[in-house]
């Protein structure tokens, strides 16, 4: 694989699959990275068949394991493809407060910490191939000013967040853990932009840009994998048909195809080559718009960054931002 590639985590279903398919249609290489290798292989075969693009492949990636993230990056390095963009799309919602092998609450580990480590380990590759892009899939649920039907973010001590998904030791709320992880996505996005700028990396005229994306409510996505069976059936079989009608009138409800195409735009659109540190939410029809007030808290974002460096055991030799 010699053509530039876009890495899409969680690209074997839902929004990630539609994003990967759209990128393949444009002739770029695509690497689908997920824990379910069989599902990824099926997605690759389908995209190749539909697009006639043979530069679509898959690699195994378990974002809930720091060792697995490092192993993925080593395997990717052996292939030496020019890296055009990393789309941090994979995520989960639900569960029962299970801990990863590294001792972190699973939602926090997959939705934030695994992607934090992945992007840092790939920064040298991204900077070598500028102009390049990082896109982080967040969610409108991070914003307490919006009516989302989800709890408001509540982040206390970051070490407690890492092990419980919430502000209190010994307590777990799956919905709150998801909301908090989505606020972490925004803090990570904006802090990465600040640190790249402070280090003099990825600037003009050939930039490395970092932006965040909110797909809205997208029934049929992989988020429901840990739901109870009746809710999972409704999410996967009933609500997608509702979304196909509702999306015409309600910008925060979308089909996987519509959201995936919008996500792919952040990696492909030439008009966005120099746009960085922005938020593209569904309620604004994926135009630039402000995220929540708390998401711009630079102090909290910096604290999350430093905590994540420690939790991920990120070493100076692994990221240019630790060498700067």
HELIX and SHEET records of a PDB file:
HELIX    1   1 UNK A   14  UNK A   25  1                                  12    
HELIX    2   2 UNK A   37  UNK A   51  1                                  15    
HELIX    3   3 UNK A   66  UNK A   79  1                                  14    
HELIX    4   4 UNK A  106  UNK A  108  1                                   3    
HELIX    5   5 UNK A  109  UNK A  113  3                                   5    
HELIX    6   6 UNK A  114  UNK A  128  1                                  15    
HELIX    7   7 UNK A  140  UNK A  142  5                                   3    
HELIX    8   8 UNK A  158  UNK A  164  1                                   7    
HELIX    9   9 UNK A  174  UNK A  198  1                                  25    
HELIX   10  10 UNK A  222  UNK A  225  5                                   4    
HELIX   11  11 UNK A  229  UNK A  233  1                                   5    
HELIX   12  12 UNK A  234  UNK A  238  3                                   5    
HELIX   13  13 UNK A  239  UNK A  246  1                                   8    
HELIX   14  14 UNK A  256  UNK A  268  1                                  13    
HELIX   15  15 UNK A  270  UNK A  272  5                                   3    
HELIX   16  16 UNK A  282  UNK A  284  5                                   3    
HELIX   17  17 UNK A  294  UNK A  296  5                                   3    
HELIX   18  18 UNK A  298  UNK A  311  1                                  14    
HELIX   19  19 UNK A  316  UNK A  318  5                                   3    
HELIX   20  20 UNK A  320  UNK A  323  1                                   4    
SHEET    1   A 7 UNK A  56  UNK A  60  0                                        
SHEET    2   A 7 UNK A  29  UNK A  34  1                                        
SHEET    3   A 7 UNK A   5  UNK A   9  1                                        
SHEET    4   A 7 UNK A  83  UNK A  88  1                                        
SHEET    5   A 7 UNK A 132  UNK A 138  1                                        
SHEET    6   A 7 UNK A 208  UNK A 214  1                                        
SHEET    7   A 7 UNK A 279  UNK A 281  1                                        
END                                                                             
